[in-house]
Amino acid sequence: MSGAQPIHAELIAVIVAVSDGAPRVLTLSDGTALPAGPLESGHRSLQAGLRNWVERQTGHTLGHIEQLYTFADPDRSRAGRSISISYLGLTRETRTKLGGQVSWQDWYRYFPWEDRRAPAILVESTIKPGLTRWVDDAADRQSRAARCFALDGAPWNEDLALSRYELLYEAGLVREAARDGRPVHGDFAPGIAMTADHRRILATAISRLRATIKYRPVVFELLPDQFTLLDLQRCIEALAGHTLHKGNFRRLIEGQTLLEETGTLATGPGRPAKLYRFSAAIRAERA
């Protein structure tokens, strides 16, 4: 059809690590973009194209990756129709210095309200006032805001990271919304904006990963071959954004067949702790 806009296919990577109790994401442009590049005719597959772009842009070789979501909203790009196929990869942060504007960033820099390991005063002090103006007695908006941000006595659901970001975008309370011409209803929520809809894609990855760790032992991609139970607990807490009861967590883990003792102890300050590894069945699945 003459005059039809071209369709661009873009591959975007959300590469996650956990270091020193912080969930980290690999970024470009000093933390404002995710690794990405167009699908090219020379790429033998979507995954091959993604791996090529990530390694070319960051120098980081990817291990296991899985498709996250395909974004095809008609207003994603001003340069014609743009389809983005995003992938989630779990890895361990490299300690070598990254070149250019490539960096590992704490993902709570983009979503500070998602970290509930400290007292949750951020929502009440900086987000609730804007949401209140946006709600304006609309019952459907009020129920969504309460459900997403645990207002009016509603419980906090860590899996709703994407819903929370999209609600703030709809309410005009993130910079990306104002950049896209949406009306603003108050001060912007804290957090670093990203290019295009990369922060939305990152929120999608957070929601997916938080839901997945409840039924699949995917954290083995984020931990060394041997680790303590405290290392495992801190890794899960970092991803989930809330603390876990130490005793209950250990009873839960020890009551399953996920781990096995290595017979060695961790070295370092304090009382030596047992080192564990994932069970043979889990390691076989990983391979």
N, C-alpha and C positions, 0 to 999 in steps of 0.2 A: 504494500500500500504506500503510495507516495506521501511524503510528509510525515511518516511515522517516526517517532523518536527511537534512537538506538537503545538497546538494552545492554547494560554493562553487568558482567558477573564478577563479583569481588570475593576474595577469600580472606577471612579475618580469623586471627588466632587469639584465644584467651589462654595464656600459659601461666599456670599457678604453681607456686611453691610455698612452703611454710618454713620460715627461718626465725629462730629465737622467739617463738610464740607469736609471730605476725604472719598473716596471710599476704603473700606478695604476688604481684602480677607483672609480667614482662611488658615494657612499654617503649614507645618511640617518642620523638619530639619532646624530650624532657618531661615525659609522663602524661602527655595530653592525647596520645593515640595508641591503639593496639597495632601489632604487626599485621600488615595487610598488603594485598596486591591483586591485580586482575588475573583471572583465569586466562591462560595463553594457550595457543594451539599446540605448543610443544609439550605441555603438561600431559602426561599419560593418564592421570586421574586427578580428582579434586584434592585428595590427600597429598599426592605427589606435588601438586602445585603449591599447596599450603606449606609443606615442608621446605620446598625450595625458597619461597619468599621469606619464611622465618629465618632460615639459616643465612640467607643472603643479607637480610636486614640487621640481624642481631648476632650472628655467629653462633647461635645456640642450636644444637641438634636435638630434634624432638624424639621422644619415645612414643608411648601409647597416646593416641589422640582419638576422640570420638566426636561425631557431628553434634553440634549444639542446637542450632536453629537456623532457619532460612528467613531472612528479612527481605520483604519485597513490597513494602509500603510505597504507593505511587509518588509520595512527596519526599522520599529519602534523599534525593539528589536533585539539584537544579540543572544538571547536565544530562538530562534524559533519564529514562527508567533505570534504576540501579537495584540489582539483586545481590544481597550479601549472604554468603554461606559461611556460617561461623563454626569453629571447632574449639573444643575444650581439651587442653593438654595438662597433665600433672607431671611435675618434675621436681628436681632439687636445685636450689639456687646455686649457681656457680660463683665461686669467690674471685674469679679472674676479673680484671677490670674490663668493663664493656666500653666499646668505642663510641664516639660521636654522641648522639642524644639518646642512646639506648640505656635504659635503667630498669631496675626492679623497684616497684613502688608498693607500699602498704595499701591494700585495697580499701581500708577504712579512711584513707585520705579522700576518696571519692564518695564514700557513704559513711560518714562518721556516726550517723544515727543507728547504723547496723551493729555497732560494737556495744553490747550490753554487759560486758564484763565489768564495767565501772557503773556507778549509779546513773540511772537513765534520766538525767535532767535536761539533756539536749532537746528532746522532743517537746517537753513542756515549755521550755524557755524560748526556743527559736523557731520551731515548726508549727506548734499548735496555734499560735496567733494568726498566722497566714491561712492555715486550714480553716479556722473559724470564720474568717472573712469570706473565704471561697464557698464554704458550706451554705451560709446565709439561710439557715432553716430548711434547706432542701433535705428531705428525709433520706433519699437514696444516697446523696453525698455524705450525709452525716454517718450513716451506717458503714459506708466504705472507709471513711476516715478512721472511725472507731476500730474497725476490724484490722485495718492495716497498721495503725500506729498505737494500738492498745490504749485507746482513749475510753473514758467513761467506764472503767473497770473491765474492759475486754482484755483477754490474755494476749501476750506477745507471741506471734508465730514467726520464727526465724526464717521459714521457707518463703515468706512473702516479700523478699527483697526486691524482686522485679515489680510486684504490684505497688509497693511503696514508692519506688522511683517513678513509675508511670502515673501514679496519683499526683505526685508533686509536679510532674511535667504538665498534666492536665490542669492543675491549679495555678500554673504559672509561677511556681516557687523554686524552679531551678533555672540556671542561666541559659541552658539549651532551649527552654521554652520561649524565653524572651528573644533569643537569637532567631527563633523560627517564627516570630511575630505573634505569639500568643499573649493575651492580656496578663498582667502581673497583679497578684492579690496581696502582696506584702514583701517583706525582705526575703531574699533568696535563702534557701536552706544552705547550711555550710557544706563544703565539699567542692572538690576541683572539677570543673567542667572539662569535657573531652570533645574532640573533633567529631563532627557529624553526629551519629547516634552510637558512638563507641561506649559511652557510659551506660546506655540502655543494654547494649550487648554484654557488658561486664556484669550488670545486675542480673541478666538472664543466667549467666554462668554461676553466679553466687547462689541463686535460687536452686538451680539444678544440682550443684555440688552439695548444698546443705540437705537437700532431700535424699540424695544418693547415699551419703555416708550413714544413713540410718538403716540401710538394708544391704549395702555392698561394701566390702573392706577396701575401698579405693584408696584409702590413706597410705597403703603400702607403697604407692608411687612417690609419696612425699617424705618418707622416712628412710634412714639408712638401713642396711641389712640387719643390724642389731640395734636395739633401743630399749630403754626402760619403760615401765608402765607410765611414769610421769611424762616422758617424752610423748607417748601416744596420747595421753589425756590432753596435754597442752596443744598438740596438733589439732585435735578434734575441737577443743574450745576455741582455738583461733579461727577455724572455719565457721563454726556455728555462731560465734559472737556472744557466747554466754558461758559461765563457769559450770562445772559439773561437780557433784558431791564425790569426793575422793573415794570414800568407802563403797558407795553404791556403784561407782564406775568400775572399781576393781573387782567387785563381786560379779558384775555383769560380764566383764571380760573373761575372768577366770572360770565362769560357768559355761563358756562356749569353747569351741575347738579352733578358734582363730589363731592362737599363739602357742608357742612351745618355748620352754626355757633353753638357753644355750649352754648352761653350766658355767658361765663366767659372770664376773661382776664388773660394773662400770667403775672406772677409775676417776678420781677427782676429789674435790673437797666434800666433806660431809660423810655420812654413812654410806658404804658401798651398796649399790642397788643391783638387783638381778637384771641381767640382760636377756631380752626375748627376741624372737624372730617370728615371722608369720609361719603358720604350719605348712607342712609339705603340700597339702591340698591347695592352699592359697597360692603358694609359690608356683605350683604347676599351672594354675589358672592364669597367673601373671605371665608366665612364659608363653 
